[in-house]
């Protein structure tokens, strides 16, 4: 082989190796950027079987009939066995209020409360909205700002069984719906 070719080949190989070592050392000082993969959406509700629902209901009430319920949420001494969320009187007004504020209505938050005036437990219903529509989904409670006073966009319900209580509510106590 030609002596000049071997010298040139060796010189180029040393240059390539030197460049490779230089780049690898330089890369150690810099983090490698990987594309951000969004986290899978969080589940806010899980379907359950009727038997599990019945077991949870009975574990709360600890009784086979409504009059003897041991439920911890109470109003006027009676256990609260269910709450009712009305679409026309609760959900639609909260959606409309969110829209009027330029916010996206996402759902409802039920916040436990207690009313000393009538010794009753309640759930305070507040709309959940997307706080920053431009950057993903950032849920926040739709509450008045420091200088605002709202009288009609926070709701509560304290009755043991609302007037709009489903006609078959007594069926909750029947073991037949538990598979």
C-alpha positions as CSV (number, residue, x, y, z in Angstrom):
1,X,0.0,0.0,0.0
2,X,1.0,3.5,-0.5
3,X,2.7,5.0,2.6
4,X,1.0,8.4,2.1
5,X,-2.4,6.8,1.9
6,X,-1.9,5.0,5.3
7,X,-0.6,8.3,6.9
8,X,-3.7,10.2,5.5
9,X,-6.1,7.4,6.6
10,X,-4.6,7.3,10.1
11,X,-4.7,11.1,10.4
12,X,-8.4,11.2,9.3
13,X,-9.3,8.4,11.7
14,X,-7.6,10.2,14.6
15,X,-9.5,13.4,13.7
16,X,-12.8,11.5,13.5
17,X,-12.1,9.8,16.9
18,X,-11.1,13.1,18.4
19,X,-14.2,14.8,17.2
20,X,-16.4,11.9,18.5
21,X,-14.7,12.1,21.9
22,X,-15.2,15.9,22.0
23,X,-18.9,15.7,21.1
24,X,-19.5,12.9,23.7
25,X,-17.8,15.0,26.5
26,X,-19.7,18.1,25.4
27,X,-23.0,16.2,25.5
28,X,-22.5,15.1,29.1
29,X,-22.9,18.7,30.2
30,X,-26.2,19.2,28.4
31,X,-29.5,17.4,29.1
32,X,-30.9,15.6,26.2
33,X,-34.3,17.0,25.4
34,X,-37.1,14.5,25.0
35,X,-40.5,15.4,23.8
36,X,-43.1,15.9,26.6
37,X,-45.7,13.3,26.5
38,X,-48.9,14.4,28.3
39,X,-50.1,12.2,31.2
40,X,-53.1,10.1,30.5
41,X,-56.3,11.8,31.6
42,X,-57.2,11.3,35.3
43,X,-60.4,9.4,35.9
44,X,-62.9,11.2,38.1
45,X,-65.5,8.5,38.3
46,X,-65.4,4.8,38.1
47,X,-68.4,2.6,37.3
48,X,-69.1,0.1,40.1
49,X,-71.3,-3.0,40.2
50,X,-74.8,-2.9,41.7
51,X,-73.6,-5.3,44.5
52,X,-70.7,-3.0,45.4
53,X,-73.1,0.0,45.4
54,X,-75.5,-1.8,47.6
55,X,-72.7,-2.8,50.0
56,X,-71.4,0.8,50.2
57,X,-75.0,2.0,50.8
58,X,-75.5,-0.5,53.6
59,X,-72.1,0.2,55.1
60,X,-73.1,3.9,55.4
61,X,-76.6,3.3,56.7
62,X,-75.9,0.2,58.9
63,X,-79.6,-0.6,58.9
64,X,-82.1,-2.7,56.8
65,X,-84.7,0.1,56.8
66,X,-84.7,3.9,56.3
67,X,-86.1,4.8,59.7
68,X,-83.2,3.2,61.5
69,X,-80.4,4.5,59.3
70,X,-77.2,5.2,61.1
71,X,-75.9,7.5,58.4
72,X,-73.6,10.2,59.8
73,X,-75.1,13.0,57.6
74,X,-78.3,14.1,59.3
75,X,-80.9,16.8,59.2
76,X,-83.4,17.3,62.0
77,X,-82.2,14.1,63.6
78,X,-83.0,12.0,60.4
79,X,-80.3,10.4,58.3
80,X,-79.8,11.9,54.9
81,X,-79.9,8.9,52.5
82,X,-79.5,10.8,49.2
83,X,-79.0,14.2,47.6
84,X,-80.5,15.3,44.3
85,X,-78.8,17.5,41.7
86,X,-81.4,19.1,39.5
87,X,-80.4,19.9,35.9
88,X,-82.7,22.9,35.4
89,X,-82.3,24.4,38.9
90,X,-78.7,23.7,39.6
91,X,-76.6,22.5,36.7
92,X,-78.0,24.8,33.9
93,X,-77.6,28.1,36.0
94,X,-74.1,27.2,37.0
95,X,-73.2,26.5,33.3
96,X,-74.8,29.8,32.3
97,X,-72.9,31.7,35.0
98,X,-69.6,30.1,33.9
99,X,-70.3,31.1,30.3
100,X,-71.1,34.7,31.3
101,X,-67.7,34.8,33.0
102,X,-66.1,33.4,29.8
103,X,-65.2,30.1,31.6
104,X,-65.7,26.5,30.5
105,X,-68.0,24.6,32.9
106,X,-66.4,21.2,33.7
107,X,-68.6,19.8,36.5
108,X,-69.7,20.2,40.1
109,X,-67.9,20.0,43.4
110,X,-69.9,18.8,46.4
111,X,-68.4,20.3,49.6
112,X,-69.7,18.9,52.9
113,X,-71.1,21.5,55.3
114,X,-73.1,21.9,58.5
115,X,-75.9,24.4,59.3
116,X,-76.1,25.1,63.0
117,X,-79.4,26.9,62.6
118,X,-81.3,23.7,62.0
119,X,-78.7,21.1,63.0
120,X,-78.3,19.8,59.5
121,X,-75.5,18.5,57.3
122,X,-75.5,19.6,53.8
123,X,-73.6,19.6,50.5
124,X,-72.5,22.9,49.1
125,X,-72.6,22.7,45.3
126,X,-70.0,24.8,43.5
127,X,-69.2,24.8,39.8
128,X,-65.8,23.7,38.6
129,X,-64.4,25.6,35.6
130,X,-61.3,25.6,33.5
131,X,-59.2,28.3,35.0
132,X,-57.0,28.8,32.0
133,X,-58.6,27.7,28.7
134,X,-55.4,28.4,26.7
135,X,-53.1,26.0,28.6
136,X,-54.6,22.5,28.9
137,X,-57.2,22.0,31.6
138,X,-56.7,23.7,35.0
139,X,-59.8,23.0,37.2
140,X,-60.8,25.6,39.8
141,X,-63.9,26.3,41.9
142,X,-66.0,29.1,40.4
143,X,-66.2,31.3,43.5
144,X,-66.6,35.1,43.7
145,X,-63.6,37.3,43.7
146,X,-62.6,39.2,46.9
147,X,-64.7,42.3,46.0
148,X,-67.7,40.4,44.7
149,X,-70.8,39.1,46.5
150,X,-72.8,36.3,44.9
151,X,-76.2,35.3,46.2
152,X,-77.3,32.8,43.6
153,X,-74.4,30.7,42.3
154,X,-73.5,28.6,45.3
155,X,-76.2,26.1,46.3
156,X,-77.0,23.7,49.2
157,X,-79.5,21.0,50.0
158,X,-80.3,19.7,53.4
159,X,-83.5,17.7,53.2
160,X,-83.4,14.1,54.1
161,X,-85.1,13.3,50.7
162,X,-85.6,16.1,48.3
163,X,-89.1,16.9,46.9
164,X,-87.9,15.6,43.5
165,X,-86.7,12.4,45.1
166,X,-86.9,9.5,42.6
167,X,-90.2,7.6,42.9
168,X,-88.4,4.3,43.5
169,X,-86.0,5.5,46.2
170,X,-87.3,2.9,48.7
171,X,-85.8,0.3,46.3
172,X,-82.4,1.3,47.7
173,X,-83.3,-0.7,50.8
174,X,-84.2,-3.8,48.8
175,X,-81.5,-6.4,48.6
176,X,-82.8,-7.5,45.2
177,X,-80.9,-4.7,43.3
178,X,-77.6,-6.0,44.8
179,X,-77.3,-8.8,42.2
